[in-house]
Amino acid sequence: MSKLEDLFRRAATRTPQPLGFGTAARDESGSGILLIGYARSQDISKSPELSKADVDAIVLDSRGKAVSKTAANALENAVWGSENAQFDAEGIEELKGQGCDFLIFDAADTSSMAVNDDDLSSFLHVSGELDRMTAAAVNVLGFTGLSLVDALEGSSLDVQQLIDLAKLQAQVEGPLLVRGARVYATSEITALRNAGVNALLVALDDAETIKEIRENMRQVQPKRSSSRSSSWSALAPHSPDEEDE
């Protein structure tokens, strides 16, 4: 299991700290959503302090190649990965050797080494809902999850966006990563969590946005099992066959 997968597992099972015990640590949020900062690898090389940002993980655009020694050293204690349209076998090996924990990529022209590695999570770039056979193939091939690009554009989050996210999440067995473009309110983070989003990607160098999103995440209440389905089933009329029994 990669470090990122372990973070997802813990986020899904964490229990918030009761009131009265001081400020909750970030992994005590009830949001169930990770915050991942994205940047170019040269940004970390120029400003190593970015690796200390208040995010759960970092993803770098390294053009599919190894990051600089300066960047690798700065990321030594961070959970980090690389994002690019494609990765060849050499690039994957180099990144793994530097401590890269996960990859985000397009299917075309990416080496098969990117999938089915127990120590390296793999996220497939998608632009929207998959057709049935593609979704089945993603599950069969063992991708860790999906990364949806530009899903949250706009100044507000509407119900149709939530429906589209939920449809996509229902197709795959794994986390759904979504790129954000602004600060999301606690109610929006709650809605995204309920729609199946597992991680928000935000600009690593935008400290204020990270701070505000993190604060809002801490206000999200844990997801509770709904009794609506069972209650509705109890109220629903019985079929004629059931009434005859």
Backbone hydrogen bonds in HBPLUS format (Angstrom, degrees):
<---DONOR---> <-ACCEPTOR-->    atom                        ^
c    i                          cat <-CA-CA->   ^        H-A-AA   ^      H-
h    n   atom  resd res      DA  || num        DHA   H-A  angle D-A-AA Bond
n    s   type  num  typ     dist DA aas  dist angle  dist       angle   num
A0006-ASP N   A0002-SER O   3.14 MM   4  6.42 150.4  2.23 142.0 150.0     1
A0007-LEU N   A0003-LYS O   3.00 MM   4  6.34 146.9  2.12 143.3 152.2     2
A0007-LEU N   A0004-LEU O   3.05 MM   3  4.97 116.6  2.47  92.5 108.1     3
A0008-PHE N   A0004-LEU O   2.96 MM   4  6.35 154.6  2.03 151.7 158.3     4
A0009-ARG N   A0005-GLU O   2.94 MM   4  6.19 156.1  1.99 146.1 152.8     5
A0010-ARG N   A0006-ASP O   2.95 MM   4  6.19 159.3  1.99 148.5 153.5     6
A0011-ALA N   A0007-LEU O   2.87 MM   4  6.03 153.8  1.94 146.9 154.7     7
A0012-ALA N   A0008-PHE O   3.04 MM   4  6.21 146.2  2.16 145.1 152.9     8
A0013-THR N   A0010-ARG O   3.19 MM   3  5.21 141.0  2.35  96.7 107.6     9
A0014-ARG N   A0010-ARG O   2.89 MM   4  5.71 121.9  2.24 149.6 160.6    10
A0028-GLU N   A0025-ALA O   2.90 MM   3  5.37 157.8  1.95 120.6 123.7    11
A0029-SER N   A0026-ARG O   3.37 MM   3  5.73 162.2  2.40 113.5 113.9    12
A0034-LEU N   A0198-ASN O   2.91 MM 164  6.27 166.9  1.93 142.0 140.2    13
A0200-LEU N   A0034-LEU O   2.90 MM 166  6.31 159.3  1.95 164.1 164.4    14
A0056-ASP N   A0035-LEU O   2.71 MM  21  5.43 151.9  1.78 154.8 164.8    15
A0036-ILE N   A0200-LEU O   2.86 MM 164  6.03 176.8  1.86 162.8 163.9    16
A0202-VAL N   A0036-ILE O   2.87 MM 166  6.27 155.4  1.93 156.0 164.1    17
A0037-GLY N   A0057-ALA O   2.96 MM  20  6.42 154.7  2.02 157.9 153.7    18
A0059-VAL N   A0037-GLY O   2.85 MM  22  6.23 159.9  1.89 155.6 160.5    19
A0038-TYR N   A0202-VAL O   2.77 MM 164  5.98 153.8  1.84 147.2 154.8    20
A0204-LEU N   A0038-TYR O   2.92 MM 166  5.13 173.1  1.92 141.7 139.7    21
A0039-ALA N   A0059-VAL O   3.09 MM  20  6.59 147.4  2.21 155.9 163.6    22
A0061-ASP N   A0039-ALA O   2.88 MM  22  6.32 148.7  1.98 143.8 154.0    23
A0043-ASP N   A0040-ARG O   2.95 MM   3  5.28 139.3  2.12 105.9 117.6    24
A0041-SER N   A0061-ASP O   3.20 MM  20  5.78 164.5  2.22 130.1 126.5    25
A0045-SER N   A0041-SER O   3.14 MM   4  6.48 152.8  2.22 143.1 151.3    26
A0046-LYS N   A0042-GLN O   2.93 MM   4  6.09 153.4  2.00 143.9 149.6    27
A0047-SER N   A0043-ASP O   2.86 MM   4  5.90 148.2  1.96 139.8 149.5    28
A0050-LEU N   A0047-SER O   2.99 MM   3  5.95 172.6  2.00 131.6 134.1    29
A0051-SER N   A0048-PRO O   3.08 MM   3  5.88 161.6  2.12 121.0 125.6    30
A0052-LYS N   A0049-GLU O   2.99 MM   3  5.55 164.7  2.01 116.1 121.1    31
A0053-ALA N   A0050-LEU O   3.12 MM   3  5.47 164.6  2.14 118.1 118.7    32
A0055-VAL N   A0053-ALA O   2.81 MM   2  5.63 137.8  1.99 106.5  93.2    33
A0058-ILE N   A0079-VAL O   2.91 MM  21  6.38 149.2  2.00 148.4 158.6    34
A0081-GLY N   A0058-ILE O   2.78 MM  23  6.32 144.7  1.90 150.3 161.9    35
A0060-LEU N   A0081-GLY O   2.91 MM  21  6.24 162.9  1.94 138.3 140.3    36
A0083-GLU N   A0060-LEU O   2.82 MM  23  5.92 156.8  1.87 145.1 148.0    37
A0065-LYS N   A0062-SER O   3.09 MM   3  5.62 168.1  2.11 117.1 120.7    38
A0072-ALA N   A0068-SER O   2.91 MM   4  6.19 165.4  1.93 154.9 159.2    39
A0073-ASN N   A0069-LYS O   2.91 MM   4  6.03 157.9  1.96 148.0 153.3    40
A0074-ALA N   A0070-THR O   3.04 MM   4  6.23 154.8  2.10 143.5 150.5    41
A0075-LEU N   A0071-ALA O   3.00 MM   4  6.19 141.4  2.15 147.0 157.3    42
A0076-GLU N   A0073-ASN O   3.29 MM   3  5.17 165.5  2.31 104.7 107.4    43
A0078-ALA N   A0075-LEU O   2.97 MM   3  5.02 165.7  1.99 112.9 117.0    44
A0101-ASP N   A0080-TRP O   2.73 MM  21  5.70 170.7  1.74 164.7 167.7    45
A0082-SER N   A0102-PHE O   2.95 MM  20  6.51 148.6  2.05 153.4 159.0    46
A0104-ILE N   A0082-SER O   2.95 MM  22  6.38 145.8  2.07 149.9 155.6    47
A0084-ASN N   A0104-ILE O   3.02 MM  20  6.45 158.7  2.07 167.5 170.4    48
A0106-ASP N   A0085-ALA O   2.97 MM  21  4.99 155.5  2.03 119.2 126.7    49
A0111-SER N   A0087-PHE O   2.78 MM  24  6.06 166.6  1.79 171.6 176.3    50
A0092-ILE N   A0088-ASP O   3.07 MM   4  6.36 158.4  2.12 155.2 161.5    51
A0093-GLU N   A0089-ALA O   3.04 MM   4  6.26 163.6  2.07 151.0 155.0    52
A0094-GLU N   A0090-GLU O   3.00 MM   4  6.24 161.3  2.03 151.5 156.7    53
A0095-LEU N   A0091-GLY O   2.96 MM   4  6.12 163.8  1.98 149.9 154.3    54
A0096-LYS N   A0092-ILE O   2.91 MM   4  6.09 165.0  1.94 153.1 157.4    55
A0097-GLY N   A0093-GLU O   3.02 MM   4  6.17 154.5  2.09 144.4 151.4    56
A0098-GLN N   A0095-LEU O   2.99 MM   3  5.13 139.0  2.16 100.1 112.2    57
A0100-CYS N   A0095-LEU O   2.98 MM   5  5.27 162.7  2.01 145.1 140.0    58
A0099-GLY N   A0096-LYS O   3.04 MM   3  5.17 158.9  2.08 105.7 112.5    59
A0121-SER N   A0101-ASP O   3.02 MM  20  6.44 156.4  2.08 150.2 145.8    60
A0103-LEU N   A0121-SER O   2.86 MM  18  6.22 153.0  1.93 149.5 155.8    61
A0123-PHE N   A0103-LEU O   2.84 MM  20  6.14 153.0  1.91 155.1 164.0    62
A0105-PHE N   A0123-PHE O   3.02 MM  18  6.50 156.5  2.07 166.1 172.4    63
A0125-HIS N   A0105-PHE O   2.74 MM  20  5.49 165.6  1.76 148.1 147.9    64
A0110-THR N   A0107-ALA O   3.44 MM   3  5.80 167.4  2.45 126.4 124.2    65
A0114-ALA N   A0111-SER O   3.10 MM   3  5.97 171.1  2.10 123.5 126.0    66
A0115-VAL N   A0112-SER O   3.24 MM   3  5.94 171.4  2.25 120.0 122.2    67
A0120-LEU N   A0117-ASP O   3.04 MM   3  5.26 169.1  2.06 115.9 118.9    68
A0144-THR N   A0122-SER O   2.81 MM  22  5.11 132.8  2.04 136.9 151.5    69
A0145-GLY N   A0122-SER O   3.30 MM  23  6.75 149.9  2.39 150.0 151.6    70
A0124-LEU N   A0145-GLY O   3.17 MM  21  6.65 156.0  2.23 145.4 142.8    71
A0147-SER N   A0124-LEU O   2.91 MM  23  5.80 162.2  1.95 140.4 137.7    72
A0126-VAL N   A0147-SER O   3.05 MM  21  6.15 154.0  2.12 150.0 149.1    73
A0135-ALA N   A0131-ASP O   3.02 MM   4  6.23 165.4  2.04 163.0 167.4    74
A0136-ALA N   A0132-ARG O   3.05 MM   4  6.27 154.0  2.12 143.2 150.4    75
A0137-ALA N   A0133-MET O   2.94 MM   4  6.16 152.6  2.01 143.5 150.9    76
A0138-VAL N   A0134-THR O   2.92 MM   4  6.20 155.9  1.98 152.3 158.3    77
A0139-ASN N   A0135-ALA O   3.19 MM   4  6.47 157.1  2.25 146.4 151.4    78
A0140-VAL N   A0136-ALA O   2.95 MM   4  6.19 157.5  2.00 148.0 154.8    79
A0141-LEU N   A0137-ALA O   2.87 MM   4  5.99 161.2  1.91 154.9 158.9    80
A0142-GLY N   A0139-ASN O   3.36 MM   3  5.44 151.4  2.45  98.7 106.8    81
A0146-LEU N   A0175-PRO O   3.02 MM  29  6.54 149.9  2.12 159.0 166.9    82
A0177-LEU N   A0146-LEU O   2.82 MM  31  6.14 168.1  1.83 154.4 158.6    83
A0148-LEU N   A0177-LEU O   2.77 MM  29  6.07 161.7  1.80 172.5 166.0    84
A0162-LEU N   A0158-ASP O   3.30 MM   4  6.72 154.5  2.36 146.0 153.0    85
A0163-ILE N   A0159-VAL O   2.88 MM   4  6.22 155.8  1.94 153.5 160.5    86
A0164-ASP N   A0160-GLN O   2.93 MM   4  6.18 162.1  1.96 151.8 156.0    87
A0165-LEU N   A0161-GLN O   2.95 MM   4  6.19 155.9  2.01 148.2 154.7    88
A0166-ALA N   A0162-LEU O   2.90 MM   4  6.08 161.9  1.93 150.3 155.4    89
A0167-LYS N   A0163-ILE O   2.91 MM   4  6.10 154.0  1.98 150.6 157.5    90
A0168-LEU N   A0164-ASP O   3.14 MM   4  6.34 156.6  2.20 142.7 148.3    91
A0169-GLN N   A0165-LEU O   2.93 MM   4  6.18 164.0  1.96 153.6 158.2    92
A0170-ALA N   A0166-ALA O   2.98 MM   4  6.09 147.8  2.09 142.2 150.5    93
A0171-GLN N   A0168-LEU O   3.04 MM   3  5.35 151.5  2.12 106.7 115.5    94
A0172-VAL N   A0169-GLN O   3.40 MM   3  5.73 151.0  2.49 107.3 113.9    95
A0198-ASN N   A0176-LEU O   2.92 MM  22  5.26 163.2  1.95 146.2 150.6    96
A0178-VAL N   A0199-ALA O   2.95 MM  21  6.23 163.4  1.98 156.0 160.6    97
A0201-LEU N   A0178-VAL O   2.87 MM  23  6.04 155.3  1.93 144.3 147.7    98
A0180-GLY N   A0201-LEU O   2.79 MM  21  5.60 169.9  1.80 150.7 154.2    99
A0188-GLU N   A0185-ALA O   2.99 MM   3  5.15 120.3  2.36  99.6 114.9   100
A0189-ILE N   A0185-ALA O   2.91 MM   4  6.25 159.0  1.95 158.6 165.0   101
A0190-THR N   A0186-THR O   2.93 MM   4  6.14 157.2  1.98 149.1 155.5   102
A0191-ALA N   A0187-SER O   3.03 MM   4  6.23 153.9  2.10 138.4 145.3   103
A0192-LEU N   A0188-GLU O   2.85 MM   4  6.12 156.8  1.91 150.4 156.7   104
A0193-ARG N   A0189-ILE O   2.88 MM   4  6.09 160.6  1.92 149.5 154.8   105
A0194-ASN N   A0190-THR O   2.95 MM   4  6.19 158.9  2.00 148.2 153.9   106
A0195-ALA N   A0191-ALA O   2.94 MM   4  6.13 131.9  2.18 138.6 151.6   107
A0195-ALA N   A0192-LEU O   3.13 MM   3  4.99 129.5  2.40  92.1 105.9   108
A0197-VAL N   A0192-LEU O   3.00 MM   5  5.46 164.0  2.03 153.5 148.3   109
A0196-GLY N   A0193-ARG O   3.11 MM   3  5.30 156.1  2.17 104.0 111.4   110
A0206-ASP N   A0203-ALA O   3.19 MM   3  5.48 165.2  2.21 111.3 115.2   111
A0210-ILE N   A0206-ASP O   3.08 MM   4  6.35 166.8  2.10 158.2 162.2   112
A0211-LYS N   A0207-ALA O   2.91 MM   4  6.07 159.1  1.95 146.6 152.5   113
A0212-GLU N   A0208-GLU O   2.98 MM   4  6.20 164.3  2.00 151.4 154.8   114
A0213-ILE N   A0209-THR O   2.91 MM   4  6.05 166.7  1.93 155.2 159.1   115
A0214-ARG N   A0210-ILE O   2.92 MM   4  5.98 161.7  1.95 148.4 154.2   116
A0215-GLU N   A0211-LYS O   2.99 MM   4  6.20 156.2  2.05 145.4 151.9   117
A0216-ASN N   A0212-GLU O   2.97 MM   4  6.20 156.7  2.03 146.1 152.5   118
A0217-MET N   A0213-ILE O   2.81 MM   4  6.04 149.4  1.91 150.1 159.2   119
A0218-ARG N   A0214-ARG O   3.14 MM   4  6.40 146.4  2.26 144.0 151.5   120
A0219-GLN N   A0216-ASN O   3.07 MM   3  5.28 147.8  2.18 102.4 112.1   121
A0220-VAL N   A0217-MET O   3.12 MM   3  5.38 160.6  2.16 108.6 114.7   122
A0231-SER N   A0227-SER O   2.88 MM   4  5.97 159.9  1.92 154.5 161.1   123
A0232-TRP N   A0228-ARG O   2.78 MM   4  5.92 161.7  1.82 154.0 159.1   124
A0233-SER N   A0229-SER O   2.89 MM   4  6.06 156.5  1.95 146.9 153.8   125
A0234-ALA N   A0230-SER O   3.02 MM   4  6.22 148.3  2.13 140.6 148.8   126
A0235-LEU N   A0231-SER O   3.13 MM   4  6.42 140.6  2.29 141.5 151.7   127
A0235-LEU N   A0232-TRP O   3.09 MM   3  5.10 124.8  2.41  94.6 108.7   128
A0236-ALA N   A0232-TRP O   2.84 MM   4  5.96 131.7  2.08 146.8 160.4   129
A0242-GLU N   A0239-SER O   3.04 MM   3  5.22 117.7  2.44 101.1 116.0   130
A0243-GLU N   A0239-SER O   3.04 MM   4  6.35 150.7  2.13 153.0 161.8   131
A0244-ASP N   A0240-PRO O   3.07 MM   4  6.31 140.2  2.24 143.1 153.0   132
A0245-GLU N   A0242-GLU O   3.27 MM   3  5.36 141.0  2.43  95.5 106.0   133
